[in-house]
C-alpha cells in the first residue's frame, strides 16, 4: 500500500534542490471510494505532499462509478479532519439536488469545528445526473435548478451567520433554525462557488470567498492548457464583470481551476505541470486542483509521475 512514509520519502526526493516559488496554490480531490483504512492514508499523504487544500466530491452516486464503492462526503471530511492538522479541507461541490439548507448548515458548522476552522464549502447548482432523480422526483429544469441554487446559497449564508433564523422561501424555509455555537471561522465558513452562467457568477461575486471552474464542459472532452487557459481567462473576465456589478473588488475572490473532468492536469513531466500552472496563473487563476491518481479511468495516472509533478512545482 502507498503509505504516508512512502509519500514523505518521495516528496523529499523530488523537492530536493527544486524551486517551488509558484504563485498558484495547488489542491487535490480524493474520491470517497475507499474504506477508511485505505482512504485515511490518502488524506494523510495529501498533507505530507504539501498540497494547500484537499477536497472530495459530494454525490450519492457518480457517473461510471455508480455501481462501485462510494461513501458520503460529510462523514469522509469529518474523518479527514481528524487525521490531518493543517491542510484546508472541502467539498467540490455540494448542490441542492438532495440537500436542504437547514440540516446542511448544521453539518457545515460541525465540520468546521472538527477541522479547527480549516473548512471551505464548495457549492454548485448541480446537474441532471443521477443525484437529480435519486429521490424519485423528475430532474428540475435548468431555470428551477438555478433558482434553487441562488436560494440555497442565500439561505446557507444567513443560517451560518445567525444563531436563530426563520425564512419563508420559494423552495426552502426555516422556522427558528438554531446554529449554536456557530462556525469557528467568522462570520462563517468560506464558500467556493462553482459557476459559469450569469446568475451563478453573481452568486459567486455576492457570497464566494472563491470561485470554481471546471472549464467549459459543453465543449471538447479533453482540453490542453493552451486552450484551457483561454477558456478560464474568458470566464475570469465574466466573474470580474459580476464583481464590478455588485461593487466588489475582483481581487478579493480566489479563482480555482479544477483539472480532470476536462482540463489536462499534465502529469507527464515536471516541465509540463509547471507550464500548466503558469498558463492558468496568467489566465487569472489563484489555485489549481488535481485528482488523486486512480488505477483506472476516470483520473487514471501513475503515482510516481503524480508525486514528481506536484512536488516540484
C-alpha positions in Angstrom: 0.0 0.0 0.0 1.2 3.5 -0.8 1.7 4.8 2.8 2.4 8.1 4.5 6.1 7.1 4.9 6.4 6.5 1.2 4.8 9.8 0.3 7.2 11.7 2.6 10.3 10.0 1.2 9.2 10.6 -2.4 8.2 14.2 -1.6 11.7 14.8 0.0 13.4 13.2 -3.0 11.6 15.2 -5.6 11.7 18.6 -3.8 15.5 18.5 -3.2 17.2 21.5 -4.9 14.0 22.4 -6.7 12.4 25.9 -6.9 8.8 25.8 -5.5 8.1 29.5 -5.9 4.9 29.2 -8.0 2.3 31.8 -7.0 -0.5 29.3 -7.8 -1.7 27.2 -4.8 -2.3 23.5 -5.6 -5.0 21.3 -4.2 -6.2 17.7 -4.7 -9.5 15.9 -4.9 -9.7 12.4 -3.3 -12.8 10.5 -4.4 -14.8 9.0 -1.5 -14.5 5.4 -2.9 -12.2 3.5 -0.4 -12.9 2.1 3.0 -11.4 4.3 5.7 -8.4 2.1 6.3 -7.2 3.0 2.8 -8.7 6.4 2.5 -7.1 7.7 5.7 -3.6 7.2 4.2 -4.6 9.2 1.1 -5.7 12.2 3.2 -2.6 12.0 5.4 -0.4 11.7 2.2 -2.1 14.8 0.7 -0.9 16.8 3.6 2.6 15.3 3.6 2.9 16.1 -0.1 2.4 19.7 0.6 -0.9 20.3 -1.0 -2.6 23.6 0.0 -6.1 22.1 0.2 -7.8 18.7 -0.2 -11.3 18.1 -1.4 -13.8 15.3 -2.1 -16.9 15.0 -4.3 -20.4 15.3 -2.8 -22.7 12.8 -4.7 -24.9 9.9 -3.8 -23.8 8.0 -6.9 -21.5 9.3 -9.6 -21.3 8.6 -13.3 -19.4 5.4 -14.3 -18.6 4.6 -10.7 -22.2 4.5 -9.5 -22.2 0.7 -9.0 -18.9 0.7 -7.2 -17.9 1.8 -3.6 -18.9 5.3 -2.8 -19.1 7.0 0.7 -20.7 10.1 2.0 -18.8 13.4 1.7 -19.7 14.8 5.2 -18.5 11.8 7.2 -15.5 11.5 4.9 -14.5 15.1 5.6 -15.2 14.6 9.4 -12.7 11.7 9.4 -10.2 13.6 7.2 -10.3 16.5 9.7 -9.2 14.1 12.5 -6.2 12.6 10.6 -4.8 15.9 9.3 -3.6 19.1 11.1 -3.0 22.0 8.7 -4.3 21.3 5.2 -7.6 23.0 4.2 -10.5 20.6 3.5 -13.6 20.9 1.5 -16.2 19.6 -0.9 -16.2 20.3 -4.7 -19.1 20.7 -4.8 -22.3 20.3 -2.8 -25.6 21.1 -4.5 -29.3 21.5 -3.7 -30.0 18.3 -5.7 -30.7 16.3 -2.5 -29.8 18.8 0.3 -31.9 21.3 2.3 -30.0 24.3 3.7 -31.2 23.9 7.3 -29.7 20.5 8.1 -26.8 21.1 5.8 -25.9 24.3 7.7 -25.7 22.3 10.9 -23.3 19.8 9.2 -21.1 22.6 7.8 -20.9 24.2 11.2 -20.0 20.8 12.8 -17.3 20.1 10.1 -15.7 23.5 10.6 -15.5 22.7 14.4 -13.9 19.2 13.7 -11.4 20.8 11.3 -10.5 23.6 13.7 -11.5 26.2 11.2 -9.9 24.6 8.1 -13.1 24.0 6.1 -14.1 25.6 2.8 -17.5 24.7 1.5 -17.8 24.3 -2.3 -21.3 24.9 -3.7 -22.7 24.4 -7.1 -26.1 24.2 -8.9 -25.8 20.5 -9.6 -26.8 18.9 -12.9 -29.3 16.4 -14.4 -27.2 13.4 -13.4 -28.1 10.6 -11.0 -28.3 12.9 -8.0 -31.1 14.9 -9.7 -33.5 12.0 -9.7 -32.3 9.6 -7.0 -35.1 10.8 -4.6 -37.8 9.8 -7.0 -38.7 13.2 -8.5 -38.2 14.4 -12.0 -35.0 16.4 -12.6 -35.5 20.1 -12.4 -35.4 22.4 -15.4 -32.3 24.5 -15.8 -34.3 27.5 -14.7 -35.5 25.8 -11.5 -32.1 24.4 -10.8 -30.6 27.9 -11.0 -33.4 29.4 -8.8 -32.9 26.8 -6.2 -29.2 27.3 -6.2 -29.5 31.0 -5.6 -31.9 30.5 -2.8 -29.8 27.6 -1.3 -26.7 29.7 -1.1 -28.5 32.8 0.2 -30.1 30.8 3.0 -26.8 29.0 3.9 -25.2 32.4 4.2 -27.8 33.6 6.7 -28.0 30.2 8.6 -24.3 30.1 9.2 -24.0 33.7 10.3 -27.0 34.0 12.6 -27.8 31.9 15.8 -31.5 31.7 15.1 -33.1 32.0 11.6 -36.7 32.0 10.2 -37.0 32.2 6.4 -40.1 31.7 4.2 -38.5 31.0 0.8 -39.9 29.9 -2.5 -38.2 26.5 -2.3 -36.7 26.3 1.2 -37.9 27.5 4.5 -36.7 27.6 8.1 -38.6 28.2 11.4 -36.4 29.2 14.3 -33.5 27.2 13.0 -30.7 27.2 15.6 -26.9 27.0 14.8 -25.2 27.3 18.2 -22.3 27.8 18.8 -21.7 28.9 15.2 -18.7 28.4 12.9 -15.1 28.5 14.1 -14.4 30.8 11.2 -16.2 34.1 11.4 -18.5 35.3 10.2 -19.0 31.9 8.6 -17.2 29.1 6.7 -15.9 30.5 3.4 -17.8 29.4 0.2 -16.2 28.3 -3.0 -18.9 28.8 -5.6 -18.8 26.9 -8.9 -20.4 28.9 -11.7 -20.3 29.6 -15.4 -23.6 31.4 -16.2 -24.5 35.0 -15.4 -26.7 34.2 -12.3 -24.1 31.8 -11.0 -21.3 34.3 -11.4 -23.4 36.9 -9.4 -23.8 34.3 -6.7 -20.1 33.8 -6.6 -19.5 37.5 -6.6 -22.0 38.0 -3.8 -21.1 35.1 -1.5 -17.9 33.4 -2.6 -14.5 33.6 -1.0 -13.5 31.6 -4.1 -15.0 30.8 -7.5 -14.6 27.4 -9.1 -14.4 26.5 -12.8 -14.1 23.0 -14.4 -13.6 24.6 -17.9 -16.4 24.5 -20.4 -18.0 21.1 -20.1 -20.2 21.8 -23.1 -17.1 21.7 -25.4 -14.3 19.2 -26.1 -13.8 16.3 -23.7 -10.1 16.9 -23.2 -8.5 20.3 -23.4 -4.8 21.2 -23.1 -3.6 24.1 -21.0 -3.2 26.4 -24.1 -6.9 26.1 -24.9 -7.9 25.7 -21.3 -6.3 28.9 -20.2 -8.2 30.8 -22.9 -11.5 29.3 -21.6 -10.5 30.2 -18.0 -9.4 33.8 -18.9 -12.8 34.4 -20.6 -14.6 33.1 -17.5 -12.4 35.2 -15.2 -13.4 38.3 -17.2 -17.1 37.5 -16.7 -16.5 36.9 -13.0 -14.8 40.3 -12.7 -17.7 41.9 -14.5 -20.1 40.3 -12.0 -18.0 41.6 -9.1 -18.0 45.2 -10.6 -21.7 45.0 -11.0 -22.1 44.3 -7.3 -19.4 46.7 -6.2 -16.9 44.1 -5.1 -13.2 44.2 -5.7 -12.5 41.3 -8.1 -9.1 40.8 -6.4 -10.9 39.8 -3.2 -12.1 36.5 -4.6 -9.9 33.5 -5.3 -10.2 31.6 -8.6 -9.9 27.8 -8.5 -9.4 25.8 -11.7 -10.3 22.1 -11.3 -8.5 19.9 -13.8 -9.5 16.4 -14.7 -13.1 16.5 -15.9 -12.0 18.4 -19.0 -8.7 20.2 -18.4 -5.5 18.2 -18.7 -3.5 18.0 -15.3 -0.3 17.4 -17.3 1.4 14.8 -15.1 3.7 13.7 -17.9 6.6 15.7 -16.8 7.6 18.3 -14.2 8.0 20.9 -17.1 4.5 20.2 -18.4 3.0 20.5 -15.0 4.8 23.8 -14.3 3.8 25.1 -17.7 0.2 24.2 -17.0 0.3 26.1 -13.6 1.9 29.1 -15.3 -0.7 29.3 -18.0 -3.6 29.2 -15.6 -1.8 31.8 -13.4 -1.6 34.1 -16.4 -5.3 33.4 -17.1 -6.2 34.8 -13.6 -6.3 31.6 -11.5 -5.1 31.6 -7.9 -5.5 27.9 -7.4 -5.3 24.7 -9.5 -6.8 21.4 -8.2 -5.8 17.9 -9.5 -7.2 14.5 -8.7 -5.6 11.8 -6.6 -4.4 9.2 -9.2 -6.5 6.1 -9.7 -5.6 2.8 -11.3 -8.3 3.1 -13.9 -10.4 5.9 -15.5 -11.5 8.4 -14.5 -8.4 10.2 -13.3 -6.0 7.4 -14.1 -2.4 8.4 -13.6 0.9 6.9 -12.5 1.5 7.7 -8.8 5.3 8.4 -9.3 4.5 10.8 -12.1 1.9 12.4 -9.9 4.2 12.9 -7.0 7.1 14.1 -9.1 4.8 16.8 -10.8 3.1 18.1 -7.7 6.3 18.0 -5.5 8.4 20.0 -7.9 6.1 22.8 -8.7 
